[in-house]
Amino acid sequence: MQRLPLSYLKPGMKTYEEVYDAQGRVLCGKGVELTEEMIKRFYELGVSYVTVEGTPVKLPWEKSLEEELSELEKRFEGVNDENLLQIKEILKELLYEKYKARIHQS
């Protein structure tokens, strides 16, 4: 599943959960294939995000585990202080936990 801003929605995507307006009214059920008209209506009714099935879009702020680990290595390049290297290992463990949690949510 992936929670997307409306600007990322495309016809053919399927909703992962119901879509509500600001007043709490159900606009669309779970498992419904989105159409251009539905997306336009969501804009009109002030919907900000829709959760869709799968992960159809690579969002600019989302990175893969490999990308995050690579960035971590670059940040600690040349560091020899044992305390700082322990922090690096803790951060690495947190990244693994973060991505393990993402896999279980899918």
Biotite code that builds the C-alpha atoms (Angstrom):
import biotite.structure as struc

atoms = struc.array([
    struc.Atom([0.000, 0.000, 0.000], chain_id="A", res_id=1, res_name="MET", atom_name="CA", element="C"),
    struc.Atom([1.055, 3.568, -0.591], chain_id="A", res_id=2, res_name="GLN", atom_name="CA", element="C"),
    struc.Atom([-0.508, 6.820, 0.638], chain_id="A", res_id=3, res_name="ARG", atom_name="CA", element="C"),
    struc.Atom([-0.336, 9.284, -2.238], chain_id="A", res_id=4, res_name="LEU", atom_name="CA", element="C"),
    struc.Atom([-1.106, 12.969, -2.696], chain_id="A", res_id=5, res_name="PRO", atom_name="CA", element="C"),
    struc.Atom([-3.798, 13.440, -5.345], chain_id="A", res_id=6, res_name="LEU", atom_name="CA", element="C"),
    struc.Atom([-1.284, 14.786, -7.846], chain_id="A", res_id=7, res_name="SER", atom_name="CA", element="C"),
    struc.Atom([0.309, 11.306, -7.976], chain_id="A", res_id=8, res_name="TYR", atom_name="CA", element="C"),
    struc.Atom([-2.927, 9.398, -8.590], chain_id="A", res_id=9, res_name="LEU", atom_name="CA", element="C"),
    struc.Atom([-3.496, 7.838, -12.002], chain_id="A", res_id=10, res_name="LYS", atom_name="CA", element="C"),
    struc.Atom([-6.580, 6.196, -13.466], chain_id="A", res_id=11, res_name="PRO", atom_name="CA", element="C"),
    struc.Atom([-6.385, 2.437, -13.028], chain_id="A", res_id=12, res_name="GLY", atom_name="CA", element="C"),
    struc.Atom([-4.873, 2.500, -9.541], chain_id="A", res_id=13, res_name="MET", atom_name="CA", element="C"),
    struc.Atom([-6.969, 0.682, -6.920], chain_id="A", res_id=14, res_name="LYS", atom_name="CA", element="C"),
    struc.Atom([-7.874, 2.020, -3.516], chain_id="A", res_id=15, res_name="THR", atom_name="CA", element="C"),
    struc.Atom([-6.417, 0.129, -0.560], chain_id="A", res_id=16, res_name="TYR", atom_name="CA", element="C"),
    struc.Atom([-8.975, 1.571, 1.845], chain_id="A", res_id=17, res_name="GLU", atom_name="CA", element="C"),
    struc.Atom([-12.073, 3.728, 1.748], chain_id="A", res_id=18, res_name="GLU", atom_name="CA", element="C"),
    struc.Atom([-11.691, 7.377, 0.723], chain_id="A", res_id=19, res_name="VAL", atom_name="CA", element="C"),
    struc.Atom([-13.410, 9.977, 2.932], chain_id="A", res_id=20, res_name="TYR", atom_name="CA", element="C"),
    struc.Atom([-14.151, 13.667, 2.484], chain_id="A", res_id=21, res_name="ASP", atom_name="CA", element="C"),
    struc.Atom([-13.557, 16.297, 5.189], chain_id="A", res_id=22, res_name="ALA", atom_name="CA", element="C"),
    struc.Atom([-17.012, 15.608, 6.675], chain_id="A", res_id=23, res_name="GLN", atom_name="CA", element="C"),
    struc.Atom([-16.254, 11.897, 7.042], chain_id="A", res_id=24, res_name="GLY", atom_name="CA", element="C"),
    struc.Atom([-18.492, 10.755, 4.179], chain_id="A", res_id=25, res_name="ARG", atom_name="CA", element="C"),
    struc.Atom([-17.294, 7.738, 2.220], chain_id="A", res_id=26, res_name="VAL", atom_name="CA", element="C"),
    struc.Atom([-16.537, 8.813, -1.353], chain_id="A", res_id=27, res_name="LEU", atom_name="CA", element="C"),
    struc.Atom([-15.105, 5.542, -2.572], chain_id="A", res_id=28, res_name="CYS", atom_name="CA", element="C"),
    struc.Atom([-14.843, 1.995, -1.248], chain_id="A", res_id=29, res_name="GLY", atom_name="CA", element="C"),
    struc.Atom([-11.850, -0.289, -0.801], chain_id="A", res_id=30, res_name="LYS", atom_name="CA", element="C"),
    struc.Atom([-10.544, -2.043, -3.928], chain_id="A", res_id=31, res_name="GLY", atom_name="CA", element="C"),
    struc.Atom([-12.140, 0.396, -6.361], chain_id="A", res_id=32, res_name="VAL", atom_name="CA", element="C"),
    struc.Atom([-10.294, 1.203, -9.581], chain_id="A", res_id=33, res_name="GLU", atom_name="CA", element="C"),
    struc.Atom([-9.802, 4.965, -9.854], chain_id="A", res_id=34, res_name="LEU", atom_name="CA", element="C"),
    struc.Atom([-10.985, 6.907, -12.883], chain_id="A", res_id=35, res_name="THR", atom_name="CA", element="C"),
    struc.Atom([-10.055, 10.402, -14.063], chain_id="A", res_id=36, res_name="GLU", atom_name="CA", element="C"),
    struc.Atom([-13.507, 11.612, -12.990], chain_id="A", res_id=37, res_name="GLU", atom_name="CA", element="C"),
    struc.Atom([-13.110, 10.198, -9.480], chain_id="A", res_id=38, res_name="MET", atom_name="CA", element="C"),
    struc.Atom([-9.718, 11.853, -9.030], chain_id="A", res_id=39, res_name="ILE", atom_name="CA", element="C"),
    struc.Atom([-11.143, 15.180, -10.209], chain_id="A", res_id=40, res_name="LYS", atom_name="CA", element="C"),
    struc.Atom([-14.030, 14.798, -7.741], chain_id="A", res_id=41, res_name="ARG", atom_name="CA", element="C"),
    struc.Atom([-11.586, 14.124, -4.882], chain_id="A", res_id=42, res_name="PHE", atom_name="CA", element="C"),
    struc.Atom([-9.890, 17.455, -5.694], chain_id="A", res_id=43, res_name="TYR", atom_name="CA", element="C"),
    struc.Atom([-13.255, 19.228, -5.664], chain_id="A", res_id=44, res_name="GLU", atom_name="CA", element="C"),
    struc.Atom([-14.182, 17.701, -2.304], chain_id="A", res_id=45, res_name="LEU", atom_name="CA", element="C"),
    struc.Atom([-10.877, 18.585, -0.638], chain_id="A", res_id=46, res_name="GLY", atom_name="CA", element="C"),
    struc.Atom([-9.360, 15.116, -0.339], chain_id="A", res_id=47, res_name="VAL", atom_name="CA", element="C"),
    struc.Atom([-5.595, 15.409, 0.163], chain_id="A", res_id=48, res_name="SER", atom_name="CA", element="C"),
    struc.Atom([-4.388, 11.797, 0.082], chain_id="A", res_id=49, res_name="TYR", atom_name="CA", element="C"),
    struc.Atom([-5.597, 8.409, -1.104], chain_id="A", res_id=50, res_name="VAL", atom_name="CA", element="C"),
    struc.Atom([-4.092, 5.078, -0.070], chain_id="A", res_id=51, res_name="THR", atom_name="CA", element="C"),
    struc.Atom([-3.721, 2.763, -3.061], chain_id="A", res_id=52, res_name="VAL", atom_name="CA", element="C"),
    struc.Atom([-2.756, -0.883, -3.466], chain_id="A", res_id=53, res_name="GLU", atom_name="CA", element="C"),
    struc.Atom([0.909, -1.716, -3.980], chain_id="A", res_id=54, res_name="GLY", atom_name="CA", element="C"),
    struc.Atom([3.623, 0.901, -4.379], chain_id="A", res_id=55, res_name="THR", atom_name="CA", element="C"),
    struc.Atom([3.025, 2.213, -7.884], chain_id="A", res_id=56, res_name="PRO", atom_name="CA", element="C"),
    struc.Atom([4.950, 5.471, -7.481], chain_id="A", res_id=57, res_name="VAL", atom_name="CA", element="C"),
    struc.Atom([8.551, 6.219, -6.482], chain_id="A", res_id=58, res_name="LYS", atom_name="CA", element="C"),
    struc.Atom([8.079, 9.334, -4.391], chain_id="A", res_id=59, res_name="LEU", atom_name="CA", element="C"),
    struc.Atom([10.971, 11.825, -4.274], chain_id="A", res_id=60, res_name="PRO", atom_name="CA", element="C"),
    struc.Atom([11.247, 11.560, -0.489], chain_id="A", res_id=61, res_name="TRP", atom_name="CA", element="C"),
    struc.Atom([11.221, 7.742, -0.412], chain_id="A", res_id=62, res_name="GLU", atom_name="CA", element="C"),
    struc.Atom([14.512, 5.907, -0.669], chain_id="A", res_id=63, res_name="LYS", atom_name="CA", element="C"),
    struc.Atom([15.386, 2.243, -0.898], chain_id="A", res_id=64, res_name="SER", atom_name="CA", element="C"),
    struc.Atom([17.262, 0.514, 1.902], chain_id="A", res_id=65, res_name="LEU", atom_name="CA", element="C"),
    struc.Atom([20.314, 0.358, -0.337], chain_id="A", res_id=66, res_name="GLU", atom_name="CA", element="C"),
    struc.Atom([20.190, 4.129, -0.974], chain_id="A", res_id=67, res_name="GLU", atom_name="CA", element="C"),
    struc.Atom([19.862, 4.873, 2.745], chain_id="A", res_id=68, res_name="GLU", atom_name="CA", element="C"),
    struc.Atom([22.726, 2.534, 3.677], chain_id="A", res_id=69, res_name="LEU", atom_name="CA", element="C"),
    struc.Atom([24.921, 4.087, 0.992], chain_id="A", res_id=70, res_name="SER", atom_name="CA", element="C"),
    struc.Atom([24.211, 7.579, 2.340], chain_id="A", res_id=71, res_name="GLU", atom_name="CA", element="C"),
    struc.Atom([24.984, 6.407, 5.870], chain_id="A", res_id=72, res_name="LEU", atom_name="CA", element="C"),
    struc.Atom([28.346, 5.026, 4.734], chain_id="A", res_id=73, res_name="GLU", atom_name="CA", element="C"),
    struc.Atom([29.191, 8.338, 3.020], chain_id="A", res_id=74, res_name="LYS", atom_name="CA", element="C"),
    struc.Atom([28.315, 10.327, 6.149], chain_id="A", res_id=75, res_name="ARG", atom_name="CA", element="C"),
    struc.Atom([30.647, 8.248, 8.288], chain_id="A", res_id=76, res_name="PHE", atom_name="CA", element="C"),
    struc.Atom([33.449, 8.017, 5.728], chain_id="A", res_id=77, res_name="GLU", atom_name="CA", element="C"),
    struc.Atom([36.795, 8.673, 7.393], chain_id="A", res_id=78, res_name="GLY", atom_name="CA", element="C"),
    struc.Atom([35.363, 8.482, 10.922], chain_id="A", res_id=79, res_name="VAL", atom_name="CA", element="C"),
    struc.Atom([37.571, 6.537, 13.327], chain_id="A", res_id=80, res_name="ASN", atom_name="CA", element="C"),
    struc.Atom([36.061, 7.486, 16.679], chain_id="A", res_id=81, res_name="ASP", atom_name="CA", element="C"),
    struc.Atom([34.690, 4.320, 18.317], chain_id="A", res_id=82, res_name="GLU", atom_name="CA", element="C"),
    struc.Atom([31.671, 6.133, 19.856], chain_id="A", res_id=83, res_name="ASN", atom_name="CA", element="C"),
    struc.Atom([30.665, 7.599, 16.502], chain_id="A", res_id=84, res_name="LEU", atom_name="CA", element="C"),
    struc.Atom([31.058, 4.217, 14.805], chain_id="A", res_id=85, res_name="LEU", atom_name="CA", element="C"),
    struc.Atom([28.722, 2.725, 17.423], chain_id="A", res_id=86, res_name="GLN", atom_name="CA", element="C"),
    struc.Atom([26.172, 5.400, 16.521], chain_id="A", res_id=87, res_name="ILE", atom_name="CA", element="C"),
    struc.Atom([26.577, 4.419, 12.872], chain_id="A", res_id=88, res_name="LYS", atom_name="CA", element="C"),
    struc.Atom([25.805, 0.781, 13.724], chain_id="A", res_id=89, res_name="GLU", atom_name="CA", element="C"),
    struc.Atom([22.727, 1.817, 15.708], chain_id="A", res_id=90, res_name="ILE", atom_name="CA", element="C"),
    struc.Atom([21.511, 3.892, 12.760], chain_id="A", res_id=91, res_name="LEU", atom_name="CA", element="C"),
    struc.Atom([22.087, 0.947, 10.444], chain_id="A", res_id=92, res_name="LYS", atom_name="CA", element="C"),
    struc.Atom([20.000, -1.305, 12.715], chain_id="A", res_id=93, res_name="GLU", atom_name="CA", element="C"),
    struc.Atom([17.222, 1.304, 12.762], chain_id="A", res_id=94, res_name="LEU", atom_name="CA", element="C"),
    struc.Atom([17.208, 1.406, 8.959], chain_id="A", res_id=95, res_name="LEU", atom_name="CA", element="C"),
    struc.Atom([16.884, -2.388, 8.786], chain_id="A", res_id=96, res_name="TYR", atom_name="CA", element="C"),
    struc.Atom([13.983, -2.260, 11.268], chain_id="A", res_id=97, res_name="GLU", atom_name="CA", element="C"),
    struc.Atom([12.300, 0.535, 9.296], chain_id="A", res_id=98, res_name="LYS", atom_name="CA", element="C"),
    struc.Atom([12.397, -1.441, 6.060], chain_id="A", res_id=99, res_name="TYR", atom_name="CA", element="C"),
    struc.Atom([11.385, -4.686, 7.748], chain_id="A", res_id=100, res_name="LYS", atom_name="CA", element="C"),
    struc.Atom([8.283, -2.859, 9.060], chain_id="A", res_id=101, res_name="ALA", atom_name="CA", element="C"),
    struc.Atom([7.501, -1.559, 5.547], chain_id="A", res_id=102, res_name="ARG", atom_name="CA", element="C"),
    struc.Atom([7.617, -5.078, 4.124], chain_id="A", res_id=103, res_name="ILE", atom_name="CA", element="C"),
    struc.Atom([5.200, -6.348, 6.788], chain_id="A", res_id=104, res_name="HIS", atom_name="CA", element="C"),
    struc.Atom([2.743, -3.498, 6.038], chain_id="A", res_id=105, res_name="GLN", atom_name="CA", element="C"),
    struc.Atom([2.594, -4.349, 2.345], chain_id="A", res_id=106, res_name="SER", atom_name="CA", element="C"),
])
